[in-house]
Amino acid sequence: MGGRSGLGEFEQLVLLVVIRLDDEAFAPEIADALEREVDRGVTRGALYSTLNRLESKGLLAWDPERPDPERGGHARRRFAVTAEGLAALRDRRSTLLTLWDGIEDVIDGEAR
């Protein structure tokens, strides 16, 4: 994915949470994990537009579960990061590690 991943911060967080949730990566669980793990509240609209954008970029895919009568016959969508999504995360991680390299003293409050 040369040079630039094209991932925004929130997109990156969503992809990482989807990986962590694995088989439980449904939208409500993704929102809960973002709130719990990174103290980031998210509206339903913002989450779904991000999930749709990641899907359109080819970074995320979803499979419907069987419709559930308790949900009025609606299927839940289980999300998964694609190979392209993993490559984008690797690229983003590499870029960030490169930028972080050598500035630990500054970040930790030590003089240069």
Buried (B, 14 or more C-beta within 10 A) or exposed (E): BEEEBEBEEBBBBBBBBBBEBEEEBBBEBBBBBBEEEEEBEBEEEEBBEBBEBBBEBEBBBBEEEEEEEEEEEEEBBBBBBBEBBBBBBEBBEEBEEEEEEEEEEEEEEEEE
